[in-house]
Amino acid sequence: MIHTKIWIENDQGEMVFGAGQLKILETIENEGSISAAAKKMKMGYRSMWGKLKKMEQRLGKQVLIRKKGGASGGTSVLTPDAKILIEKFRYINQKINLDAENAFDEIGL
Amino acid sequence: MIHTKIWIENDQGEMVFGAGQLKILETIENEGSISAAAKKMKMGYRSMWGKLKKMEQRLGKQVLIRKKGGASGGTSVLTPDAKILIEKFRYINQKINLDAENAFDEIGL
C-alpha cells in the first residue's frame, strides 16, 4: 500500500505547516485550550506555544483567539483563517493520497 | 512551497520501499558494490546488507546480482527488476509532487 505525506515550507526552507501543525490545531479545537492540548499531546506548554507562535509568524495569519482568565486558565478557539487552513490542508492531503493510490494501482512497483 | 513524500508498506505495515531504499539502490549502482555504497552513505555494511535482504524479501524480488571475488571484495549490479522498480518509484514520486504543486498553486493555504 502506498502512503503519502505533504508539508509546506517557506522560501527559507522552514516548516510552515504539516501533519504536526495540523495535529496541534485539531487538538486545541477538541480540547478547548492550549494547556489541555499540550497535556493531551504530552508536549510542554511552552513548546506548543512556541510552535503556535512560529506557525502564525510563518503563515502571516493568526490561528488562535485566546480568551484569558478564569480559574481554568482561559480557553482558545481557532480563527476562521485556521479553520480554512485545516480544510485546505486536509483536501490537498486527501487528493494527493488518492492520486498516489491511483498511480500505484495503475503501475505498481 | 509544498513538499511530498511517498513510500510503500506491506499489509503488515512494514516498510517495503521508500526514499531510503531508493537511495541505497542508487548508491550501489553508482559505487558498484555494497561495501563502497555503505561507506559512501556512512552506514555499516551489515546494516545495509540487512536492509537489502529485507527489501528483497518484502518485494519478493531480487534487487542485486552479487559478483564475489577479487581483491576488491566483489561488485554488485542492479537486477532489471530493481531498475524497473526505481523508474516506477521515481515516476510516481514526480507525478505526486506535480499534483501537489498544482493543487497548492490552485487553492493555496
Backbone of each chain as ProteinMPNN parsed JSONL, in Angstrom:
{"seq_chain_A": "MIHTKIWIENDQGEMVFGAGQLKILETIENEGSISAAAKKMKMGYRSMWGKLKKMEQRLGKQVLIRKKGGASGGTSVLTPDAKILIEKFRYINQKINLDAENAFDEIGL", "coords_chain_A": {"N_chain_A": [[0.836, -1.199, 0.0], [0.452, 2.237, -0.785], [1.759, 5.165, 0.762], [1.452, 8.596, 1.702], [2.828, 11.848, 2.329], [2.51, 15.239, 3.055], [3.809, 18.572, 3.218], [4.265, 22.054, 4.009], [6.731, 24.396, 3.231], [8.504, 27.476, 3.807], [10.212, 30.045, 1.811], [12.675, 30.023, 2.956], [13.11, 27.468, 3.605], [12.001, 26.639, 5.932], [9.74, 24.903, 8.094], [6.346, 25.41, 7.566], [3.687, 24.485, 7.62], [2.42, 21.332, 8.452], [1.764, 17.825, 9.094], [2.213, 17.753, 11.863], [1.63, 20.357, 12.751], [-1.021, 20.502, 11.976], [-2.128, 18.558, 13.661], [-1.759, 19.764, 16.166], [-3.46, 22.037, 15.975], [-5.931, 20.743, 15.569], [-6.125, 19.364, 17.979], [-6.201, 21.416, 19.88], [-8.596, 22.551, 19.128], [-10.353, 20.482, 19.789], [-9.845, 20.141, 22.524], [-10.076, 22.622, 23.647], [-8.289, 24.388, 24.852], [-4.876, 25.643, 24.955], [-3.278, 24.59, 26.986], [-4.638, 22.243, 27.762], [-4.519, 20.864, 25.368], [-1.773, 20.558, 25.044], [-1.202, 18.896, 27.169], [-2.691, 16.633, 26.447], [-1.291, 15.931, 24.119], [1.061, 15.262, 25.187], [3.055, 17.183, 25.408], [5.171, 19.924, 26.216], [3.806, 22.952, 27.603], [5.071, 25.368, 26.947], [6.554, 24.598, 24.73], [4.556, 23.928, 22.876], [3.338, 26.398, 22.688], [5.388, 27.893, 21.563], [5.556, 26.648, 19.065], [3.102, 27.37, 18.011], [3.367, 30.138, 17.862], [5.435, 30.355, 15.981], [4.144, 29.173, 13.826], [2.061, 30.998, 13.306], [3.547, 33.255, 12.7], [4.989, 32.456, 10.421], [2.942, 31.765, 8.683], [1.742, 34.154, 8.5], [-0.644, 34.684, 9.572], [-3.187, 34.787, 12.069], [-3.894, 32.089, 14.184], [-5.219, 31.363, 16.449], [-7.718, 32.439, 18.796], [-7.321, 33.746, 21.819], [-8.734, 33.397, 24.925], [-8.415, 34.873, 27.87], [-8.204, 34.26, 31.445], [-10.267, 33.319, 34.325], [-10.601, 30.503, 36.539], [-9.817, 28.245, 35.273], [-7.831, 28.954, 33.593], [-8.185, 30.016, 31.107], [-9.355, 29.845, 27.653], [-8.998, 28.666, 24.243], [-9.892, 29.367, 20.933], [-10.112, 28.337, 17.495], [-9.247, 30.517, 14.818], [-11.235, 31.785, 12.044], [-9.555, 31.793, 9.791], [-7.72, 29.764, 10.47], [-9.38, 27.566, 10.465], [-10.1, 27.401, 7.793], [-7.604, 26.971, 6.694], [-7.01, 24.419, 7.77], [-8.988, 22.902, 6.5], [-8.214, 23.191, 3.808], [-5.663, 22.054, 3.833], [-6.274, 19.409, 4.578], [-7.792, 18.713, 2.364], [-5.923, 18.86, 0.184], [-4.148, 16.928, 1.074], [-5.776, 14.607, 1.064], [-6.394, 14.49, -1.655], [-3.869, 14.089, -2.81], [-3.23, 11.675, -1.686], [-5.113, 10.018, -2.847], [-4.441, 10.337, -5.543], [-1.93, 9.154, -5.488], [-2.583, 6.526, -4.766], [-4.058, 5.783, -7.012], [-2.098, 5.979, -9.05], [-0.316, 4.069, -8.141], [-1.907, 1.751, -8.135], [-2.204, 1.564, -10.824], [0.377, 1.314, -12.037], [1.949, -0.055, -10.193], [4.707, -1.531, -8.327]], "CA_chain_A": [[0.0, 0.0, 0.0], [1.256, 3.454, -0.87], [1.482, 6.188, 1.766], [1.95, 9.905, 1.289], [2.945, 12.886, 3.351], [2.739, 16.555, 2.454], [4.051, 19.674, 4.156], [4.57, 23.335, 3.371], [7.881, 25.148, 3.747], [8.656, 28.809, 3.215], [11.375, 30.189, 0.921], [13.903, 29.766, 3.732], [13.159, 26.036, 3.91], [11.461, 26.392, 7.276], [8.411, 24.295, 8.121], [5.23, 26.321, 7.807], [2.52, 23.695, 8.039], [2.454, 19.91, 8.108], [0.94, 16.956, 9.936], [2.391, 18.114, 13.269], [0.893, 21.597, 12.988], [-2.44, 20.137, 11.866], [-2.488, 17.825, 14.883], [-1.845, 20.744, 17.256], [-4.695, 22.822, 15.831], [-7.076, 19.844, 15.808], [-6.214, 19.019, 19.401], [-6.67, 22.619, 20.58], [-10.03, 22.685, 18.831], [-11.084, 19.467, 20.563], [-9.638, 20.261, 23.971], [-10.552, 23.938, 24.095], [-7.234, 25.291, 25.328], [-3.506, 25.233, 24.654], [-2.739, 23.751, 28.068], [-5.267, 20.915, 27.696], [-3.998, 20.215, 24.157], [-0.375, 20.198, 25.316], [-1.291, 17.733, 28.064], [-3.178, 15.534, 25.603], [-0.234, 15.534, 23.177], [2.266, 15.009, 26.005], [4.024, 18.183, 24.962], [5.214, 21.017, 27.17], [3.008, 24.118, 27.222], [5.949, 26.327, 26.285], [6.917, 24.044, 23.429], [3.409, 24.102, 21.989], [3.149, 27.834, 22.494], [6.432, 28.278, 20.614], [5.17, 26.155, 17.739], [1.972, 28.181, 17.545], [3.908, 31.461, 17.522], [6.15, 30.173, 14.718], [3.148, 28.892, 12.796], [1.381, 32.258, 12.988], [4.526, 34.153, 12.089], [5.326, 31.979, 9.073], [1.742, 31.818, 7.856], [1.278, 35.544, 8.406], [-2.061, 34.643, 9.958], [-3.465, 34.37, 13.435], [-4.637, 30.815, 14.151], [-5.997, 31.19, 17.679], [-8.225, 33.552, 19.588], [-7.109, 33.314, 23.198], [-9.574, 34.072, 25.922], [-7.749, 34.717, 29.163], [-8.973, 34.422, 32.676], [-10.992, 32.214, 34.945], [-9.804, 29.555, 37.325], [-9.35, 27.203, 34.345], [-6.656, 29.449, 32.88], [-8.516, 30.531, 29.787], [-9.611, 28.912, 26.555], [-8.579, 29.132, 22.92], [-10.657, 28.854, 19.792], [-9.454, 28.558, 16.208], [-9.751, 31.611, 13.987], [-11.757, 31.323, 10.753], [-8.389, 31.522, 8.939], [-7.169, 28.463, 10.84], [-10.33, 26.531, 10.025], [-9.966, 27.298, 6.335], [-6.292, 26.357, 6.505], [-7.161, 22.991, 8.072], [-9.779, 22.294, 5.424], [-7.397, 23.156, 2.586], [-4.588, 21.074, 4.021], [-6.898, 18.077, 4.502], [-8.198, 18.495, 0.98], [-4.73, 18.537, -0.627], [-3.678, 15.658, 1.623], [-6.627, 13.529, 0.546], [-6.246, 14.443, -3.11], [-2.552, 13.515, -3.083], [-3.299, 10.274, -1.295], [-5.905, 9.346, -3.872], [-3.618, 10.342, -6.758], [-0.866, 8.168, -5.292], [-3.212, 5.202, -4.829], [-4.401, 5.519, -8.413], [-0.851, 5.748, -9.801], [0.249, 2.807, -7.657], [-2.776, 0.687, -8.657], [-2.009, 1.512, -12.273], [1.687, 0.808, -12.471], [2.577, -0.897, -9.164], [6.175, -1.466, -8.226]], "C_chain_A": [[0.873, 1.252, 0.0], [0.807, 4.467, 0.196], [2.083, 7.502, 1.296], [2.01, 10.856, 2.477], [3.171, 14.197, 2.618], [3.049, 17.578, 3.551], [4.459, 20.911, 3.366], [5.79, 23.966, 4.037], [7.88, 26.538, 3.125], [9.933, 28.87, 2.365], [12.694, 29.92, 1.625], [14.034, 28.28, 4.101], [12.672, 25.695, 5.309], [10.05, 25.816, 7.176], [7.345, 25.346, 8.414], [4.027, 25.543, 8.333], [2.629, 22.264, 7.537], [1.592, 19.138, 9.073], [1.028, 17.341, 11.419], [1.588, 19.356, 13.648], [-0.621, 21.337, 12.951], [-2.919, 19.492, 13.162], [-2.652, 18.788, 16.071], [-3.159, 21.533, 17.176], [-5.936, 21.968, 16.106], [-7.256, 19.56, 17.301], [-6.676, 20.209, 20.236], [-8.169, 22.802, 20.361], [-10.852, 21.704, 19.682], [-11.021, 19.704, 22.064], [-10.05, 21.622, 24.525], [-9.504, 24.888, 24.65], [-5.851, 24.735, 24.974], [-3.004, 24.277, 25.733], [-3.334, 22.346, 28.037], [-4.739, 20.142, 26.48], [-2.566, 19.734, 24.373], [-0.339, 18.932, 26.176], [-1.66, 16.484, 27.251], [-2.071, 15.004, 24.692], [1.097, 15.246, 23.878], [3.424, 15.912, 25.563], [4.045, 19.269, 26.03], [4.391, 22.192, 26.664], [3.852, 25.115, 26.431], [6.336, 25.889, 24.876], [5.771, 24.236, 22.431], [3.18, 25.572, 21.676], [4.155, 28.351, 21.464], [6.088, 27.859, 19.197], [4.023, 26.977, 17.153], [2.441, 29.57, 17.104], [4.615, 31.412, 16.157], [5.172, 29.99, 13.568], [2.486, 30.191, 12.352], [2.306, 33.22, 12.247], [4.807, 33.753, 10.643], [4.133, 31.978, 8.128], [1.34, 33.267, 7.584], [-0.193, 35.647, 8.757], [-2.177, 34.247, 11.422], [-4.267, 33.069, 13.384], [-5.52, 30.618, 15.386], [-6.532, 32.502, 18.216], [-8.163, 33.077, 21.035], [-7.986, 34.123, 24.137], [-8.975, 33.814, 27.296], [-8.743, 34.674, 30.31], [-9.692, 33.188, 33.152], [-10.035, 31.28, 35.656], [-9.166, 28.509, 36.415], [-8.145, 27.653, 33.522], [-6.918, 29.848, 31.457], [-8.7, 29.462, 28.731], [-9.09, 29.513, 25.253], [-9.487, 28.533, 21.861], [-9.903, 29.16, 18.502], [-10.075, 29.756, 15.501], [-10.369, 31.016, 12.715], [-10.615, 30.988, 9.782], [-7.813, 30.127, 9.222], [-8.076, 27.332, 10.365], [-10.248, 26.308, 8.519], [-8.659, 26.586, 5.981], [-6.367, 24.84, 6.709], [-7.91, 22.282, 6.942], [-8.959, 22.154, 4.145], [-6.297, 22.107, 2.69], [-5.138, 19.656, 3.919], [-7.279, 17.734, 3.063], [-7.002, 18.086, 0.105], [-4.18, 17.173, -0.203], [-4.46, 14.47, 1.039], [-6.473, 13.362, -0.956], [-4.945, 13.728, -3.481], [-2.542, 12.022, -2.76], [-4.037, 9.451, -2.353], [-5.123, 9.244, -5.177], [-2.542, 9.264, -6.666], [-1.436, 6.752, -5.385], [-3.531, 4.821, -6.279], [-3.143, 5.191, -9.228], [-0.261, 4.392, -9.425], [-0.581, 1.626, -8.162], [-2.475, 0.46, -10.137], [-0.694, 0.857, -12.666], [2.4, -0.096, -11.46], [4.054, -0.614, -8.991], [6.703, -2.795, -8.761]], "O_chain_A": [[1.891, 1.32, 0.689], [-0.384, 4.596, 0.482], [3.089, 7.524, 0.587], [1.327, 10.674, 3.484], [3.943, 14.251, 1.662], [2.587, 17.44, 4.684], [4.927, 20.83, 2.23], [5.864, 24.054, 5.263], [7.323, 26.746, 2.047], [10.642, 27.873, 2.221], [13.705, 29.626, 0.986], [14.954, 27.89, 4.819], [12.906, 24.594, 5.807], [9.271, 26.186, 6.298], [7.44, 26.081, 9.398], [3.432, 25.897, 9.351], [2.894, 22.018, 6.36], [0.778, 19.719, 9.792], [0.035, 17.263, 12.142], [0.956, 19.411, 14.703], [-1.385, 21.862, 13.761], [-3.977, 19.836, 13.689], [-3.571, 18.641, 16.876], [-3.872, 21.679, 18.169], [-6.868, 22.404, 16.783], [-8.374, 19.521, 17.815], [-7.445, 20.047, 21.183], [-8.91, 23.157, 21.278], [-11.902, 22.055, 20.22], [-11.999, 19.501, 22.784], [-10.337, 21.761, 25.714], [-9.792, 26.059, 24.894], [-5.679, 23.541, 24.73], [-2.375, 23.265, 25.423], [-2.623, 21.365, 28.258], [-4.537, 18.93, 26.544], [-2.195, 18.643, 23.942], [0.455, 18.023, 25.935], [-1.025, 15.435, 27.361], [-1.925, 13.795, 24.513], [2.119, 15.017, 23.231], [4.564, 15.485, 25.377], [3.029, 19.507, 26.683], [4.282, 22.412, 25.457], [3.427, 25.636, 25.4], [6.431, 26.703, 23.957], [5.987, 24.652, 21.292], [2.868, 25.939, 20.543], [3.807, 29.153, 20.598], [6.298, 28.612, 18.246], [3.985, 27.244, 15.952], [1.97, 30.106, 16.101], [4.431, 32.283, 15.307], [5.335, 30.561, 12.49], [2.365, 30.453, 11.155], [1.904, 33.899, 11.303], [4.857, 34.601, 9.752], [4.287, 32.167, 6.921], [0.691, 33.572, 6.584], [-0.897, 36.555, 8.315], [-1.371, 33.475, 11.942], [-5.222, 32.965, 12.615], [-6.45, 29.811, 15.373], [-5.886, 33.545, 18.106], [-8.855, 32.138, 21.427], [-7.976, 35.354, 24.137], [-9.019, 32.699, 27.815], [-9.923, 34.996, 30.173], [-9.723, 32.157, 32.481], [-8.83, 31.274, 35.405], [-8.115, 27.954, 36.734], [-7.513, 26.847, 32.839], [-5.983, 30.006, 30.672], [-8.26, 28.323, 28.891], [-8.783, 30.703, 25.175], [-9.808, 27.344, 21.893], [-9.147, 30.129, 18.431], [-11.284, 29.978, 15.58], [-10.065, 29.88, 12.349], [-10.7, 30.012, 9.038], [-7.462, 29.401, 8.292], [-7.608, 26.283, 9.923], [-10.316, 25.177, 8.038], [-8.613, 25.727, 5.101], [-5.841, 24.075, 5.901], [-7.514, 21.207, 6.492], [-9.006, 21.119, 3.48], [-6.039, 21.366, 1.742], [-4.548, 18.802, 3.259], [-7.103, 16.602, 2.613], [-7.064, 17.094, -0.621], [-3.792, 16.366, -1.048], [-3.884, 13.481, 0.588], [-6.427, 12.244, -1.468], [-4.93, 12.867, -4.361], [-1.93, 11.219, -3.464], [-3.632, 8.341, -2.699], [-5.133, 8.206, -5.838], [-2.273, 8.554, -7.635], [-0.836, 5.881, -6.014], [-3.301, 3.69, -6.707], [-3.134, 4.235, -10.004], [0.232, 3.66, -10.283], [-0.021, 0.61, -8.573], [-2.488, -0.667, -10.631], [-0.654, -0.036, -13.513], [3.335, -0.813, -11.814], [4.574, 0.403, -9.449], [7.915, -3.011, -8.791]]}, "seq_chain_B": "MIHTKIWIENDQGEMVFGAGQLKILETIENEGSISAAAKKMKMGYRSMWGKLKKMEQRLGKQVLIRKKGGASGGTSVLTPDAKILIEKFRYINQKINLDAENAFDEIGL", "coords_chain_B": {"N_chain_B": [[6.197, 26.677, -0.336], [5.175, 23.472, -1.487], [5.842, 20.204, -0.27], [6.406, 16.721, -0.851], [6.163, 13.267, 0.106], [6.552, 9.87, -0.548], [5.871, 6.433, 0.184], [6.057, 2.827, 0.253], [4.25, 0.373, 1.952], [3.84, -2.957, 3.284], [1.096, -5.334, 3.852], [1.379, -5.806, 6.515], [2.153, -3.458, 7.533], [4.814, -2.914, 7.327], [7.773, -1.283, 6.162], [8.314, -1.308, 2.726], [9.338, -0.067, 0.404], [10.914, 3.025, -0.007], [12.142, 6.425, 0.149], [14.616, 5.977, 1.412], [15.34, 3.34, 0.713], [15.431, 3.657, -2.035], [17.615, 5.398, -2.236], [19.704, 3.75, -1.326], [19.801, 1.764, -3.364], [20.376, 3.391, -5.589], [22.864, 4.37, -4.816], [24.421, 2.049, -4.649], [24.353, 1.353, -7.317], [25.797, 3.481, -8.417], [28.254, 3.306, -7.046], [29.084, 0.708, -7.333], [29.409, -1.444, -5.601], [28.242, -3.095, -2.58], [29.77, -2.603, -0.29], [31.219, -0.265, -0.934], [29.111, 1.473, -1.323], [27.96, 1.471, 1.212], [29.964, 2.677, 2.673], [30.039, 5.195, 1.443], [27.479, 6.112, 2.165], [27.818, 6.315, 4.803], [27.119, 4.14, 6.422], [26.884, 1.069, 8.177], [28.24, -1.953, 6.807], [26.914, -4.372, 7.39], [24.46, -3.417, 8.263], [23.445, -2.206, 5.936], [23.361, -4.439, 4.325], [21.47, -5.969, 5.649], [19.22, -4.349, 5.262], [18.93, -4.581, 2.522], [18.366, -7.299, 2.254], [15.915, -7.451, 3.59], [14.441, -5.777, 1.933], [14.41, -7.225, -0.489], [13.098, -9.511, 0.335], [10.596, -8.512, 1.145], [9.697, -7.314, -1.177], [9.632, -9.48, -2.766], [11.35, -9.891, -4.777], [14.507, -10.096, -6.427], [17.036, -7.718, -5.984], [19.685, -7.229, -6.42], [22.572, -8.37, -8.236], [25.113, -10.206, -7.153], [28.532, -10.22, -7.488], [31.028, -12.179, -6.554], [34.405, -12.193, -5.152], [37.888, -11.48, -6.04], [40.385, -9.041, -5.189], [39.22, -6.732, -4.46], [36.912, -7.405, -3.243], [34.567, -7.975, -4.524], [31.73, -7.099, -6.649], [28.554, -5.432, -7.17], [25.65, -5.453, -9.133], [22.621, -3.846, -10.201], [19.554, -5.644, -10.549], [17.449, -6.182, -13.478], [14.793, -6.031, -12.585], [15.093, -4.386, -10.322], [15.883, -2.021, -11.523], [13.615, -1.327, -12.981], [11.828, -1.008, -10.896], [12.954, 1.229, -9.581], [12.587, 3.167, -11.572], [9.776, 3.222, -11.708], [9.134, 4.047, -9.111], [10.323, 6.574, -9.019], [8.826, 7.798, -11.006], [6.169, 7.802, -9.929], [6.666, 9.338, -7.683], [7.45, 11.815, -8.824], [5.112, 12.451, -10.21], [3.263, 12.727, -8.121], [4.393, 14.83, -6.767], [4.123, 16.869, -8.607], [1.332, 16.917, -8.864], [0.714, 17.778, -6.301], [1.92, 20.309, -6.247], [0.379, 21.584, -8.196], [-2.182, 21.491, -7.002], [-1.68, 23.008, -4.747], [-0.897, 25.458, -5.845], [-3.296, 26.12, -6.923], [-5.257, 26.262, -4.801], [-3.871, 27.111, -2.549], [-2.866, 27.927, 0.85]], "CA_chain_B": [[6.319, 25.581, -1.309], [4.694, 22.201, -0.953], [6.753, 19.063, -0.387], [5.7, 15.445, -0.714], [6.96, 12.075, 0.355], [5.744, 8.652, -0.723], [6.537, 5.164, 0.494], [5.204, 1.644, 0.128], [4.27, -0.584, 3.056], [3.069, -4.178, 3.017], [-0.13, -5.466, 4.645], [1.74, -5.824, 7.937], [2.596, -2.114, 7.909], [6.279, -2.831, 7.275], [8.301, -0.538, 5.028], [8.797, -2.109, 1.597], [10.207, 0.76, -0.428], [10.749, 4.463, 0.144], [13.313, 7.228, -0.22], [15.834, 5.353, 1.946], [15.636, 2.18, -0.126], [15.838, 4.194, -3.333], [18.97, 5.951, -2.077], [20.628, 2.616, -1.242], [19.962, 1.167, -4.701], [21.075, 4.365, -6.439], [24.27, 4.473, -4.406], [25.088, 0.812, -5.074], [24.524, 1.447, -8.774], [26.881, 4.433, -8.687], [29.53, 2.916, -6.431], [29.484, -0.59, -7.866], [29.4, -2.53, -4.616], [27.563, -2.812, -1.315], [30.705, -2.033, 0.682], [31.512, 1.126, -1.323], [27.882, 2.244, -1.092], [27.805, 1.61, 2.665], [30.963, 3.676, 3.065], [29.533, 6.475, 0.923], [26.308, 6.53, 2.935], [28.206, 6.266, 6.218], [26.268, 3.123, 7.023], [27.623, -0.173, 8.317], [27.995, -2.944, 5.758], [25.889, -5.304, 7.857], [23.18, -2.706, 8.308], [22.968, -2.093, 4.561], [23.066, -5.787, 3.836], [20.191, -6.324, 6.279], [18.16, -3.594, 4.588], [18.767, -5.164, 1.187], [17.703, -8.605, 2.435], [14.516, -7.146, 3.912], [13.851, -5.212, 0.724], [14.185, -8.322, -1.436], [12.096, -10.406, 0.911], [9.272, -7.867, 1.134], [9.312, -7.084, -2.577], [9.53, -10.767, -3.457], [12.181, -9.731, -5.979], [15.928, -9.875, -6.204], [17.403, -6.38, -6.472], [21.116, -7.165, -6.75], [23.347, -9.53, -8.662], [26.388, -10.036, -6.457], [29.662, -10.939, -8.088], [32.039, -12.322, -5.493], [35.791, -12.446, -5.515], [38.827, -10.412, -6.342], [40.967, -8.355, -4.03], [38.329, -5.621, -4.131], [35.806, -7.919, -2.446], [33.376, -8.219, -5.326], [30.897, -5.978, -7.072], [27.128, -5.718, -7.251], [24.889, -4.668, -10.108], [21.178, -3.933, -10.01], [18.807, -6.519, -11.462], [16.464, -5.446, -14.282], [13.64, -5.761, -11.701], [15.413, -3.23, -9.476], [15.893, -0.816, -12.361], [12.213, -1.006, -13.276], [11.307, -0.532, -9.61], [13.451, 2.59, -9.393], [11.909, 4.042, -12.533], [8.371, 3.368, -11.308], [9.072, 4.841, -7.883], [10.62, 7.964, -9.4], [7.688, 8.301, -11.775], [5.061, 8.109, -9.009], [7.167, 10.435, -6.87], [7.375, 13.054, -9.603], [3.711, 12.715, -10.502], [2.645, 13.178, -6.871], [4.947, 16.141, -6.485], [3.493, 17.785, -9.553], [-0.074, 17.023, -8.457], [0.664, 18.581, -5.075], [2.216, 21.694, -6.638], [-0.798, 22.115, -8.881], [-3.258, 21.689, -6.023], [-1.275, 24.103, -3.858], [-0.987, 26.685, -6.65], [-4.704, 26.402, -7.171], [-6.023, 26.69, -3.623], [-3.008, 27.701, -1.519], [-3.24, 27.651, 2.232]], "C_chain_B": [[5.882, 24.261, -0.685], [5.714, 21.091, -1.22], [5.956, 17.781, -0.188], [6.693, 14.322, -0.457], [6.037, 10.885, 0.129], [6.561, 7.443, -0.276], [5.525, 4.037, 0.438], [5.358, 0.774, 1.371], [3.521, -1.841, 2.636], [1.845, -4.246, 3.944], [0.14, -5.476, 6.143], [2.234, -4.443, 8.418], [4.109, -1.966, 7.929], [6.709, -2.073, 6.015], [8.786, -1.498, 3.935], [9.773, -1.282, 0.759], [9.867, 2.237, -0.247], [12.04, 5.169, -0.249], [14.627, 6.59, 0.251], [16.296, 4.179, 1.104], [16.109, 2.623, -1.509], [17.285, 4.665, -3.29], [20.012, 4.823, -2.029], [20.874, 2.018, -2.633], [20.73, 2.113, -5.633], [22.571, 4.415, -6.107], [25.048, 3.215, -4.792], [25.35, 0.856, -6.581], [25.702, 2.367, -9.125], [28.243, 3.942, -8.216], [30.018, 1.543, -6.889], [29.548, -1.742, -6.874], [28.684, -2.101, -3.34], [28.525, -2.107, -0.36], [31.036, -0.571, 0.36], [30.294, 2.018, -1.058], [27.684, 2.501, 0.396], [28.743, 2.706, 3.177], [30.48, 5.086, 2.681], [28.37, 7.013, 1.768], [26.584, 6.534, 4.439], [27.315, 5.313, 7.017], [27.129, 1.868, 7.168], [27.271, -1.143, 7.199], [26.857, -3.879, 6.146], [24.506, -4.678, 7.882], [22.597, -2.585, 6.9], [22.571, -3.453, 3.993], [21.711, -6.255, 4.388], [19.018, -5.634, 5.601], [17.878, -4.166, 3.197], [18.029, -6.505, 1.257], [16.213, -8.41, 2.69], [13.772, -6.659, 2.68], [13.484, -6.333, -0.25], [13.072, -9.251, -0.949], [10.697, -9.798, 0.807], [8.771, -7.573, -0.271], [9.022, -8.407, -3.281], [10.33, -10.752, -4.757], [13.636, -9.58, -5.577], [16.29, -8.497, -6.755], [18.872, -6.284, -6.904], [21.625, -8.482, -7.316], [24.738, -9.313, -8.085], [27.467, -10.878, -7.138], [30.789, -10.984, -7.077], [33.45, -12.34, -6.078], [36.621, -11.242, -5.856], [39.298, -9.739, -5.063], [40.032, -7.261, -3.537], [37.112, -6.086, -3.326], [34.505, -8.037, -3.203], [32.588, -6.972, -5.658], [29.43, -6.411, -7.08], [26.505, -4.849, -8.331], [23.402, -4.854, -9.844], [20.569, -4.906, -11.004], [17.895, -5.652, -12.333], [15.221, -5.103, -13.458], [13.876, -4.508, -10.854], [15.388, -1.94, -10.283], [14.476, -0.356, -12.703], [11.55, -0.4, -12.03], [11.698, 0.921, -9.365], [12.722, 3.566, -10.317], [10.466, 4.299, -12.128], [8.239, 4.246, -10.075], [9.32, 6.319, -8.186], [9.44, 8.593, -10.135], [6.545, 8.709, -10.846], [5.432, 9.315, -8.141], [7.024, 11.786, -7.577], [5.93, 13.453, -9.874], [3.027, 13.318, -9.282], [3.132, 14.582, -6.518], [4.297, 17.221, -7.346], [2.019, 18.005, -9.198], [-0.21, 17.935, -7.245], [0.927, 20.051, -5.394], [1.015, 22.341, -7.317], [-1.932, 22.423, -7.908], [-2.938, 22.893, -5.131], [-1.328, 25.45, -4.58], [-2.437, 27.122, -6.785], [-5.426, 26.947, -5.942], [-5.183, 27.324, -2.513], [-3.342, 27.218, -0.127], [-3.751, 28.975, 2.819]], "O_chain_B": [[6.174, 23.972, 0.475], [6.358, 21.059, -2.268], [4.965, 17.753, 0.542], [7.882, 14.421, -0.759], [4.884, 10.891, 0.56], [7.79, 7.443, -0.354], [4.318, 4.245, 0.557], [6.476, 0.476, 1.79], [2.673, -1.8, 1.745], [1.595, -3.324, 4.721], [-0.75, -5.192, 6.946], [2.672, -4.29, 9.559], [4.632, -1.001, 8.484], [6.099, -2.201, 4.953], [9.583, -2.396, 4.205], [10.877, -1.726, 0.446], [8.707, 2.644, -0.321], [12.913, 4.588, -0.893], [15.637, 6.664, -0.45], [17.483, 4.034, 0.813], [17.044, 2.059, -2.078], [18.077, 4.372, -4.186], [21.081, 4.939, -2.629], [22.02, 1.795, -3.025], [21.619, 1.687, -6.369], [23.42, 4.492, -6.995], [26.201, 3.303, -5.215], [26.412, 0.455, -7.057], [26.496, 2.064, -10.016], [29.254, 4.134, -8.891], [31.213, 1.251, -6.84], [29.724, -2.894, -7.271], [28.538, -0.912, -3.058], [28.153, -1.138, 0.301], [31.123, 0.262, 1.262], [30.429, 3.163, -0.627], [27.294, 3.596, 0.802], [28.365, 3.541, 3.999], [30.512, 6.02, 3.483], [28.29, 8.209, 2.046], [25.674, 6.735, 5.244], [26.836, 5.626, 8.107], [28.019, 1.637, 6.349], [26.143, -1.153, 6.705], [25.957, -4.148, 5.351], [23.51, -5.326, 7.564], [21.409, -2.828, 6.689], [21.578, -3.585, 3.278], [20.914, -6.86, 3.671], [17.964, -6.233, 5.388], [16.73, -4.222, 2.758], [17.176, -6.8, 0.42], [15.366, -9.088, 2.108], [12.639, -7.061, 2.413], [12.368, -6.371, -0.768], [12.23, -9.706, -1.722], [9.739, -10.474, 0.432], [7.567, -7.581, -0.525], [8.272, -8.457, -4.256], [10.037, -11.487, -5.7], [13.956, -9.014, -4.531], [15.894, -8.149, -7.867], [19.254, -5.383, -7.65], [21.173, -9.561, -6.932], [25.449, -8.381, -8.461], [27.315, -12.085, -7.329], [31.423, -9.971, -6.78], [33.661, -12.476, -7.283], [36.117, -10.122, -5.947], [38.68, -9.861, -4.005], [40.041, -6.902, -2.36], [36.368, -5.264, -2.79], [33.444, -8.185, -2.595], [32.754, -5.925, -5.032], [29.117, -7.599, -7.005], [26.796, -3.657, -8.431], [22.976, -5.888, -9.329], [21.003, -4.991, -12.152], [17.597, -4.514, -11.971], [14.657, -4.019, -13.606], [12.982, -3.678, -10.69], [14.935, -0.901, -9.803], [14.179, 0.839, -12.714], [10.814, 0.583, -12.113], [10.863, 1.742, -8.986], [12.299, 4.643, -9.898], [9.982, 5.429, -12.189], [7.345, 5.088, -9.997], [8.622, 7.197, -7.678], [9.101, 9.756, -9.92], [6.014, 9.814, -10.952], [4.608, 10.197, -7.899], [6.543, 12.761, -7.0], [5.565, 14.625, -9.783], [2.298, 14.304, -9.395], [2.366, 15.411, -6.029], [3.973, 18.315, -6.883], [1.524, 19.132, -9.227], [-1.125, 18.755, -7.167], [0.244, 20.935, -4.877], [0.679, 23.495, -7.048], [-2.56, 23.479, -7.981], [-3.818, 23.69, -4.807], [-1.748, 26.455, -4.007], [-2.761, 28.31, -6.764], [-6.12, 27.961, -6.019], [-5.722, 27.998, -1.636], [-4.026, 26.21, 0.044], [-4.137, 29.025, 3.987]]}, "name": "protein", "num_of_chains": 2, "seq": "MIHTKIWIENDQGEMVFGAGQLKILETIENEGSISAAAKKMKMGYRSMWGKLKKMEQRLGKQVLIRKKGGASGGTSVLTPDAKILIEKFRYINQKINLDAENAFDEIGLMIHTKIWIENDQGEMVFGAGQLKILETIENEGSISAAAKKMKMGYRSMWGKLKKMEQRLGKQVLIRKKGGASGGTSVLTPDAKILIEKFRYINQKINLDAENAFDEIGL"}
